[in-house]
Amino acid sequence: MAYCAACGTQVEGKFCSKCGAAVAQPQPAAGGYQAPDPSAYQQQPQYQQPQYQGQPQAAPMGGSQAAGLEENVACALCYALGLLTGVVFLVLAPYNQNKLIRFHAFQSIFFHAGLIVVYIVALILSFILVFIPVLGHILILLIYLALGLTAFGGWIFLMYKAYNREKFVIPVIGPIAEKQA
């Protein structure tokens, strides 16, 4: 295998893929291939950004952008896995200091906790309705279908509003989430 004379990179063709210099193919010695001398290659200096005196340095990015997520993405992700992501965004350091992200995290926790309570009530109701021969089973199916579609629609709606930087306050639990944030 050949080495580039300009930068020392191993080259498989006629040109170096790193610097583009033409490479002469090594000629095998009488006893076989002779490795090139690595000290013959130049090392290119590493680039360092110049420091100018008298000019202000750029301030570090604050809030959630320093961590890699924009505010609207973090707000929408608060709803992604319900209670789990709500708690995660309340615990993680750059996000728990942003008031809007804290609001969405608390609202997500309260929304999904409310859904759990509603599903428990529906379960108790289904234990009562199961004793009605045909109508009871149909009612149970309709209740769970309505609950599932409503919960899914509300979850998607809240994620959409949060992603679009709109602060949608759910009527009962929204004010509680605002107080907590």
C-alpha positions as CSV (number, residue, x, y, z in Angstrom):
1,M,0.0,0.0,0.0
2,A,1.3,3.5,-0.9
3,Y,1.5,6.5,1.4
4,C,0.9,10.2,0.5
5,A,4.1,12.2,0.5
6,A,2.2,15.4,1.5
7,C,0.2,14.2,4.5
8,G,1.2,10.6,5.2
9,T,-2.2,9.0,4.7
10,Q,-2.4,5.5,3.3
11,V,-3.5,5.6,-0.3
12,E,-5.1,2.9,-2.4
13,G,-5.3,4.7,-5.7
14,K,-3.2,7.2,-7.6
15,F,-4.5,10.2,-5.6
16,C,-4.7,10.9,-1.9
17,S,-8.3,11.0,-0.6
18,K,-7.3,13.4,2.2
19,C,-5.3,16.1,0.4
20,G,-5.7,15.2,-3.3
21,A,-2.0,14.9,-4.1
22,A,-0.8,12.5,-6.7
23,V,0.9,9.5,-5.2
24,A,3.8,7.5,-6.7
25,Q,3.2,3.8,-6.3
26,P,6.0,2.1,-4.3
27,Q,8.3,-0.2,-6.2
28,P,9.0,-3.5,-4.4
29,A,12.6,-4.1,-3.3
30,A,14.5,-7.2,-4.4
31,G,13.4,-9.0,-1.2
32,G,9.8,-7.8,-1.3
33,Y,7.9,-4.6,-0.2
34,Q,9.9,-2.0,1.7
35,A,7.9,0.2,4.1
36,P,8.3,4.0,3.6
37,D,10.1,6.0,6.3
38,P,7.3,7.7,8.4
39,S,9.6,10.5,9.5
40,A,9.7,11.8,5.9
41,Y,6.0,12.9,6.2
42,Q,5.1,16.4,7.3
43,Q,2.5,17.0,10.0
44,Q,0.1,19.7,9.2
45,P,-0.4,22.2,12.1
46,Q,-3.7,22.1,13.9
47,Y,-6.0,25.1,13.3
48,Q,-6.6,27.2,16.4
49,Q,-9.1,30.0,16.4
50,P,-7.4,33.4,16.9
51,Q,-8.1,35.2,20.1
52,Y,-8.5,39.0,19.5
53,Q,-8.1,41.4,22.3
54,G,-10.7,44.0,22.8
55,Q,-13.5,42.1,21.2
56,P,-16.2,40.5,23.3
57,Q,-16.4,36.7,23.3
58,A,-19.6,35.0,22.3
59,A,-21.7,34.1,25.3
60,P,-22.5,30.5,25.8
61,M,-25.9,29.4,24.8
62,G,-28.2,29.3,27.7
63,G,-31.3,27.3,28.5
64,S,-32.1,24.1,26.7
65,Q,-30.2,24.9,23.5
66,A,-26.9,24.3,25.3
67,A,-28.1,20.7,25.9
68,G,-29.0,20.1,22.3
69,L,-32.8,20.4,22.3
70,E,-34.7,23.4,21.4
71,E,-37.5,24.6,23.8
72,N,-40.4,23.6,21.6
73,V,-39.0,20.0,21.0
74,A,-38.4,19.6,24.8
75,C,-41.9,20.8,25.5
76,A,-43.4,18.3,23.0
77,L,-41.3,15.5,24.3
78,C,-42.7,16.1,27.8
79,Y,-45.9,14.4,26.6
80,A,-44.2,11.6,24.5
81,L,-44.1,8.9,27.1
82,G,-46.5,10.4,29.6
83,L,-45.5,10.2,33.2
84,L,-42.0,9.0,32.4
85,T,-40.9,11.9,30.2
86,G,-42.7,14.4,32.3
87,V,-40.6,13.4,35.3
88,V,-37.4,13.1,33.2
89,F,-37.8,16.7,32.1
90,L,-38.4,17.9,35.6
91,V,-35.2,16.2,36.8
92,L,-32.8,17.0,34.0
93,A,-30.8,20.1,34.8
94,P,-31.0,22.4,31.8
95,Y,-34.7,21.7,31.3
96,N,-35.9,22.0,34.8
97,Q,-34.9,25.7,34.9
98,N,-37.1,26.7,32.0
99,K,-40.6,27.7,33.2
100,L,-42.4,26.7,30.0
101,I,-40.8,23.2,29.9
102,R,-41.6,22.8,33.6
103,F,-45.3,23.7,32.8
104,H,-45.6,21.2,30.1
105,A,-43.9,18.5,32.2
106,F,-46.3,19.1,35.1
107,Q,-49.3,19.2,32.7
108,S,-48.1,15.9,31.1
109,I,-47.8,14.3,34.5
110,F,-51.3,15.5,35.7
111,F,-52.9,14.7,32.3
112,H,-51.6,11.1,32.3
113,A,-52.4,10.6,36.0
114,G,-55.9,11.8,35.3
115,L,-56.1,9.2,32.4
116,I,-55.1,6.5,34.8
117,V,-57.9,7.5,37.2
118,V,-60.4,7.6,34.4
119,Y,-59.4,4.1,33.2
120,I,-59.7,2.8,36.8
121,V,-63.2,4.2,37.0
122,A,-64.0,2.6,33.6
123,L,-62.7,-0.7,34.8
124,I,-64.9,-0.6,37.9
125,L,-67.9,0.3,35.6
126,S,-67.1,-2.5,33.3
127,F,-67.2,-5.0,36.3
128,I,-70.7,-3.8,36.9
129,L,-71.8,-3.8,33.2
130,V,-70.4,-7.3,32.5
131,F,-73.5,-8.8,34.3
132,I,-75.8,-7.4,31.6
133,P,-75.8,-10.2,29.0
134,V,-75.3,-8.5,25.6
135,L,-75.8,-4.8,26.1
136,G,-73.3,-4.7,28.9
137,H,-70.5,-6.0,26.7
138,I,-71.4,-3.6,23.9
139,L,-71.4,-0.7,26.4
140,I,-68.0,-1.7,27.8
141,L,-66.6,-1.9,24.2
142,L,-68.0,1.6,23.4
143,I,-66.7,3.1,26.7
144,Y,-63.1,1.8,26.1
145,L,-63.2,2.8,22.5
146,A,-64.3,6.3,23.4
147,L,-61.7,6.6,26.2
148,G,-58.9,5.3,24.0
149,L,-59.7,7.6,21.1
150,T,-60.1,10.6,23.4
151,A,-56.9,9.9,25.2
152,F,-54.9,9.4,22.0
153,G,-56.4,12.6,20.4
154,G,-55.7,14.6,23.5
155,W,-52.1,13.3,23.7
156,I,-51.5,14.2,20.0
157,F,-53.2,17.6,20.4
158,L,-51.0,18.5,23.4
159,M,-47.8,17.5,21.7
160,Y,-48.8,19.5,18.6
161,K,-49.6,22.6,20.6
162,A,-46.3,22.3,22.6
163,Y,-44.3,21.8,19.5
164,N,-45.8,24.9,17.9
165,R,-44.8,27.0,21.0
166,E,-48.5,27.4,22.1
167,K,-49.2,27.2,25.8
168,F,-52.5,25.3,25.8
169,V,-53.9,25.1,29.4
170,I,-56.1,22.1,30.0
171,P,-59.2,23.3,31.9
172,V,-58.9,21.5,35.3
173,I,-55.3,20.5,35.5
174,G,-53.7,23.3,33.6
175,P,-53.9,25.9,36.3
176,I,-52.5,23.4,38.8
177,A,-49.6,22.8,36.5
178,E,-49.0,26.6,36.1
179,K,-48.8,26.9,39.9
180,Q,-46.3,24.1,40.1
181,A,-44.1,25.5,37.3
